[in-house]
Amino acid sequence: MKISYFIFFSFLFILLLFSITTYINFKQSEEVRENSEWVDKSTTIIRNSNRFQRNILNMISGLRGYLFTGENYFIQAYDSAKTENETILAELSSLIPEDTSQQMLLGEIQTINNSWLNNFSTPLIAAKNLAGNSDSSLVSFNKLYRQKLTTGSERYLNRQLQEKIRVFINNEYNSRDIRKIILDKSVQRTRTISFALTSLSIFVGVIISIFLAYRISTRIMGMVRMANEIAAGNYEVHTKESGMDELSLLARSLNHMANVLKENITLLKRKNQELDQFAHIVSHDLKAPLRGIDNVVSWIEEDHGTEISPKLMEYVQIIKGRLVRTENLIHGILSYARIGREKQEKEDVDLNQLVDEISEALIIKTGIKLLISSKLPKLFTEKLPLLQIFSNLIDNAVKHHDKRNGLVKVYHQEHFSHYEFFVEDNGPGISKNYHNKIFVIFQTLHERDMVESTGVGLAIVKKILDDRNQKIDIISDAGKGAIFSFTWPK
């Protein structure tokens, strides 16, 4: 399976677990909300039931007070409690679901309450209201009072009504307790499931992360080591991959790249060897006829020097100069071709001593002064490349100098990771238009008859520095001298 697919399905699974957890928590919150609403409704039912029970007591007290005293104050309290109980019964009927035991019990309470009202309170109040009109009405009231209140049925109804209300309230409390137990179990179950799913999600996520980190990092590190081996020149290295995921495809691509590099490097080495052989053969084959021509010219000078005219002698000297230039050009081409091909061993190099040796080997024009700093550094580096660089730069500065009293200076500056060396002269200078041209092989700024130059020296310097990722710069303008600077690592 591809790594991208594995990551996608793994996180999809984790997301599914978290979605299930979220859904369960949501359903639980809905259940808690419903229970809260039910508890609020139950609280209202109990509160109204208690008010109803209290109003019944107030009605009984008001009824008896009115019957004994005839004071309107008592009948007003009775009427107020009666009216409120009618409202309470209607509200309780709307709050309690139908076809439940509580609804049936409420119906019984309503029936008993209506029976007490119709059979006792209402007739007695009506009789009491008429008792003051005549003696017969008073006699009728007293008779009715003894009949209703002394037989004991009125007290029985009151006790039955109070008992029904207590049962009704107790049932509501019991329902709340049962509902609370069920809700607590549901909440606990939801917590357990949520904790289990969350723990499983975290566990699976950690396992997937560890697996991916180990799997990907080990394979990537293997390919990094392979790339480092390839960079070091070992093109035989390969990595074993048999899967079809992205890293396996990358590993197979690296293996293919290693094979292609191996073939190309082998071919390049063979071509380089052929070029080296060609260069040596060509140089040998070119040098032989050049020496032959030089010998012939020398024989002409020796045998017929007194016979040839001055003009012809001038031509002979031109031929000898062309031969020297051609031989120098061949040496320059061979030197340029060998740059970077042969590995140079590092050694301790005293640059003051190195530049002194170069200055002693150079033919310095009369009037040209070579000023070398006495504080050039000592390096542990390749000696031959530095020798070639300083030789060509100093030789160019001396060779192309156009003043009778000239000055060529060699000095340096130290930086954090490298040195910067300078070869400065106060000669003819170089126009800015030619600053890039002078580093191209065979390019010269003067006619070859004016200055003996092959156009290879600065190209060799540039190639040596390019091979080492170093840079060379020039600060110059026509008639203002020149400052060549190059960097070299510490």
N, C-alpha and C positions, 0 to 999 in steps of 0.2 A: 504493500500500500504506500502511496505517496505520502511524504511527511505532511504536506499541506492538508490532505484528506484526513490523516490521523489527527492532526491538531484541530481541524474543523469539527470532526465527529466527537472528539474528546470534550471540547468545550461546549458542544451542543448537548452532550449528555449531562455535563455539570449544570448547564443552563436549565435543562429539563428538571433536574433535582431541585434547583432553587425555585423554579416555577411551581413545582408541586408543593414545596414548603410554603411559598407565598400564598398559594390557593388555599391550603389547609388553614393557615393563619387568618386568611380573609373570611373563610367560612366560620371559623371560631369567633372572630370579631362580630360577625353577623348574629351568631347564636348569643353572644354576650349582650349585644345590643337588644335583641328580642327579649332576652331574660330581664334586662334592665327595664324595658318597657312594661313587661308583665309584672315586675315587682312594683313599679310605679302604680300600675292599675290595681294591683292587689292592695297596696297601701291605701289607695283611695277607697276601695271597697271596705277595708277594715275601719277606716276613719268614719265612713258614712254609717257603717253598722253600729259603731259605738255611739254616734250621734243619734241614730234611730233608737237605740236602747235607752239613751239618756232622755230623749224626747218622750218615750213611753212612760218613763217614771214621772216626768214633768206633767204629762197628760193625766195620769192617775192622781197625782197630788193636786193639780188644778181642779180636776173633777170633784174630788172629795171636799176641797176647800170651798168650792162654789156651792156644793150641795149643803154643806153645813152652815155657811155664812151668807150665801147669796151675793157676795161681793163680786162685782164685775172684773176686778183685778185677776181673780183666779180663772175666770172663763176666758179672759184675754190670753193668759199664759197657755191655757189648754188649746185654744184655737191656733196660736202661733206654732206650738209643737206639732199639732195635727197637720197644718199646712206644710211645714218643713218635712215631715215624714212622708207625705205624698210625693214631694219632689225627690226625696232620698230613694224611695222605692222605685220610682221611674228611672233614676240614674243607675241604681244597682241592676235593674233589669237590662239596661243597655250595656253595662260593663261585663256582665257574666254571660259566657257563651251558652247557647241553647243546648238542650239535651244533656245537661251535666247534673250531677248530684246537687251542686250548689244552686243551680237554677230551680230544681225541684224543691229544695229546702226553702228558697226564697218565696216560692209560690205558697208553701205551707204557712210561712210567716205572714204573708199578705192575707191569706184566708183567715188566720186566727185574729189578725189585727182588725180586719173588716167585721168579723164576728163580734169582737169586743165593742167596736164602734156601733154596729147596728143593733146589738141586743142589749147593751148596757148604757154606754155613755150618751148616745143620741136620745134615747127615750127618757132617761133621767133628766137630762138638761132641758128637754122640752116640757116635762112635767114640772120641773122647778120653776121654769119661766111662767107657768100658768098658776102655780100655787098661791101667788099673792092676789089673784083675781077674786077668789071666793073660798068659802070654807070647804065646799065640796072638792074644789081643785086641790086644796091642801091635803084633804083626806086621801084623795087619789094619789097624790105624790108620795105621802107617807106609806101608803099601801104598796105602791110600786117600788119604793126605796127598800122596804123590808123584803119584798119579793126578789129583787135583783141582787141586793148586796148581802143579805143574810143567809141565802141558800148555799153560798160557797162556790157556785159555778163561776162567778166573776173572778174570784181569786184563782180558781183553777186555770182559767184562761190566761190570766196574767202570768202565773208561774209557767205555763206551757209556752207562752210567747217569749218570756225571758230565756227559758231553756233552749228554744229553737234558735234564738239570736246567739246565745253562747256557743251552741254547736256550729252555727254558721261561721262565727268568727274563728273558732278553733279549727274548723276545716280549712279556712283560708290560711291560717298560720301553718298548719300541717302541709298544705300544698306548697307554701313558700319554702319550708324546710326540705321537702322532697326535691323541689326544683333546684334549690341551692346545692344539694348533694349531687344531683345529676350534672349540674353545671360545673361543679368542682372536678368531678371525674372527667368530664369532657375537656376542661382546661388542662388537666394533668395529662390526659391522653394526647392532646394537641402539642403540649410542650415536649412530651417524650418523642412523638413522631418528628416534630420540627428539629429537635436536638439531634435525633438519629440521622435525618436527611441532611442537615447542615454539616454534621461531622463526616458523613459519607462523602458529601461534596468536597469538603476540605481535604479529606484523605485521598480521594481520587485525584483532585487537582494537584496535590503534592506529589503523588506517585507519578502522574503524567509529567509534571515539571521535571522531576528528578530523572525520569526515563529519557525525556527529550534532551535535557541538558547533557546527560552522560552520553546518550547515543550520538547527538549532533556534535558535541565538543570533541569526543574521541575521534570521530571520523574526520572532522575538520582539522584537528591537530595532526592526524595521519597525513592528510593532504598537504598541510603546511610543511611538515617534515619532508614530504616528497618534493614539494616546490623548492625548498631550501637545498635538497640534494641536487635537483636539476640546476639550480642557480650556481651550485658549487662545481658543476661539470659532470655529475654522475647521471648519465642519461639511461642507465640500465635499470634504475629504480622503478618499481611499479607498486600499485596498491590493489588489493584484492577486493572486488565488489561484484556481487551477484544479484543484488536487488534491482528494483525498478523505480525507486524513489529518486528525488532530485539530486541527493548527494551521490547516489550510485551513478547517475548519469554524469555528474561532475567528475567523479573519480575516473570513469571510463574516458571522459574527454581528456583528463590529465594524462592517463596512460597513452592515449592516442597522440597527445602533444609530445610526450616524452619520446615516443617512437619516431615521430616526424622530426623532432629536434635531433635525435640520434642520427637519423639518415642525413639530415641537412648538415650537421656538424661534421659527420664523416666525409660527406661530399665537399664541404668547405675546406677541411684539412687537406684533402687530396688536391683541390684546386690551388690552395696556398702553396703546397709542396711543388705543384707543377709551375706556379708563378715564380717561386724561388729558383727552381731549376732553370726556368726560362730566363729570369733576370741574370743569373750567373752565366748562362750560356751566351746570352746576347752581349753582356758586358765583356766576356772573354773574347767573343767573336769580333766585337767592335774595337776592343783595345788592340788586338793583333794588327789589323790594317792601319790603325792610328800610329802604332809604333813603327810600322813599316814606312808610312809616309814621313814620320819624323826622322827616321834614319836616312831616307832618301834626301830630305831637305838638308840634313846635316852633312851628308856626303857632297851635296852640291856646294855648300858653304866651304867645306874643306878643300875640295878639288878645284873649284872654279871661282873662289871668292874674289880673286883679283881680276877675273875676266868679265864678270857680269856688271852691268851698269848699276849706279846707285838706285835708280827707280826699280829695277828688278830685285835688288837686295831688299828694298822696302816691301815688295810683294812677298818675298821669302819670309820676312819677319811677321808679316800679317798671317801667312800660312801657319807659322809656328805658334802664334797666339791663338789662332782658331783651334789648333790641335790641343793646346793646354786647356782652353775653355771646354772643348768637347769632352776631354778626359775628366775634368772637374764636374761637368754636367752628369756624366755616367756615375761618378762617385756619389753625387747628390741624389740621383734617382735611386740608387741602391740603398742609401741611408734612409731616404724617405720611405721606401718600401719595407724596410726592416723594422720601422717603429711599431711597437706593440706586439711584434711577433716573438721576440725573445724576452723571457722573464729575467729581470735584473735582480740580483741579490742586494739586500740592503746592507749598508755598512756605515761606519762613522765617517762623516764628511766635514772637513774644516773648509768652509767656503772662502775664507781669506787665502788659504793655501791654494785652493782650487783656482780662484780668479788670478792669483799671482802666476800660477803655471800657464794659464791661458795668455796673459799679457806678455810673458816671456817668449811664447811661441809665435806671437803675432808680429808682423812687420808694421811698425807704427811710423807714420809719416813724420818728417821733421817738423817740429813746432806744435805737434799734437801732444797734449799732456793727459795721461790717464790717472785719474784720482780715485783710488779704491778705499772705501771706508775700512778702518781697522777693527770695526766691531761687528763684522758679519758673523752670523750665528754658526754654531756647529750642529749638524743634523745627523740623525740616523736614518738614512734614506738611500735611494738609488743614485749612484754617482754619475754614471754615463749620461743619463738624460739631462741632469743639471749642467754637465760639462758641455753638451751640445747647445743648450739654451744660451748659456753665458757666452760661449764662443761665437755663436752666430750674431747675437745682439751687439757684443763689443766689436766684433769684426765689421759689422755693418756701420756702426757709429764712426769707426776709424776710416774705413774704406771710402765712405761717401762724404767725408768732411771736406768743406770747400774753403776753409780759412787757413791762413799761415800759422796763426796762433790759436789753436783750438783746445777745447777742454771736453773730456769724456769722464763722467762720474758714475760710480757704482756704489749704491747704498741700499738700505732696507728700512722697513717699518714692521714692528711686531704687533700682531692682533691676537685675539683670544685663541683661535684654533689654527691660525696659519701665519706665515710671514708674507710680506709683500716686498718684492725686490724691484729696484729701479736702475735703468741704464739711461743716463741723460747726456745729451751733447748739445753744443751750441752751433751745430752745423747748418746746412741749408734748409732743414725742416721738410715737412711733407704736407701738401695741401690736404684739407679735410676731405676733398672729393676722392682721394686715393687711399684713405685709411683702411677700407675693407679690401681693396685690390692688392695691397702689398703682401697679404697673407696667403694669396692664391699661388700655387706652384707655377713656376716659369714666368711670373709677372715681375717686370722691372719698370722703374720710372724713368730710366735714362736709356739712350741708345747703347747697345752692347759694345760698340767701339769706343764709347766715352769712358765707361766703367766696366771693369772685368767682373761680371756678375752672372750667376746661373739662374737666379730667381727661385732658388730652392730653400735657402737658409731660413727665412721667416716662415715658410710653409712647414718646414721641419719643426720649428719652435711651436707653431700653432697646433700641429698634430700631436706632439708630445704632451702638451698641456690639455688638449681635448680628451686624450685617452685617460687622463687622471682627473677629469672633471674640474680642472683649474681654468683660470681665465688670463688673458693677456689684453692689455689696453695700450692705447697710444694717445699722448697729448702733444699735438704739434700743429703748426701751420707754416705755410711757405715763408722761408727766411727767418724763422723764429726758433730754430732748433727743434729737438724732439725728445720726448720722455717716454720710453717703453717701460711698462710695469707688468709684472706677472706675479701670481700667487703660488705658494707652495705649502703643503700642509706641514704642521710641526711634527 
